[in-house]
Amino acid sequence: METYTHSRDHVQLHDRLFTTLLPAEQVQERVREIGAELTGLYREKRPLFVSILSGAFVFAADLMRAFDGDCEVGFVKLSSYSGTRSTGDVQTVMGLQNDLRDRHIIVVEDIVDTGRTLHFFLNHLRSQQPASICTVAFLRKPEAAAFPVQVDFVGFDIEDRFVVGYGLDYDGLGRNLPGVYHLSAP
C-alpha cells in the first residue's frame, strides 16, 4: 500500500488527504521576518534557542539561520499527541542538558493549539531562573486556546484544523514537506 503521494496542491499521507494551506515560499518569507526581529532584540545577548522536538526542529533550524548573531541551541522532547489528537497529558521524553540560569531563552514551538504543552514547559523553565524567556510558535490556533500562554512571535494564525508539513507529521509522515497542508474534509 502506498503511504505517500505529493503534488503542488495535495499530499496523501497514509490514508488521509491534505490540501495546501501555506506554500513553502510564504513559510520561508515569514521565518526570515521573525529571524530579523529576533536579531534586533537578541543579537548582543547570545540567546539559547530551545527547540521543542520533534515538530519544531525544521522551524528552529531555519529560524537560527535567519538570526544574525551568536546563539546556541538546545532540545527538549515533550509529547502530547497520538495520531491526529492530543492525549491531554504532557510528558517530558527528553530534557535540556543546559544550565539556564541568567540565560536569554528563545523557546521554539511548532504549533500552539490548546497551549497545554507550552504552559507546562514555560512553568518548568521559569523555575530555572533564566534572564528572559521569549516564545516563538510557527503556527497558532487561537480558537483552540485553553491555557493562558503568551506567544511573543507567531508565524501564522490558522483555523483549528489538523496540519502537516514543515516539521509537523501525521503518524510519522509529512515532516519533510516544505509547506503546510491541512487535513481535507473526509
Secondary structure as GFF3:
##gff-version 3
##sequence-region A 1 186
A	DSSP	beta_strand	4	6	.	.	.	ID=ss1
A	DSSP	beta_strand	10	13	.	.	.	ID=ss2
A	DSSP	beta_strand	16	22	.	.	.	ID=ss3
A	DSSP	alpha_helix	24	42	.	.	.	ID=ss4
A	DSSP	three_ten_helix	43	45	.	.	.	ID=ss5
A	DSSP	beta_strand	48	53	.	.	.	ID=ss6
A	DSSP	alpha_helix	57	66	.	.	.	ID=ss7
A	DSSP	beta_strand	72	82	.	.	.	ID=ss8
A	DSSP	beta_strand	85	94	.	.	.	ID=ss9
A	DSSP	beta_strand	104	112	.	.	.	ID=ss10
A	DSSP	alpha_helix	116	126	.	.	.	ID=ss11
A	DSSP	beta_strand	132	140	.	.	.	ID=ss12
A	DSSP	three_ten_helix	142	144	.	.	.	ID=ss13
A	DSSP	beta_strand	153	157	.	.	.	ID=ss14
A	DSSP	beta_strand	163	164	.	.	.	ID=ss15
A	DSSP	beta_strand	180	183	.	.	.	ID=ss16
###
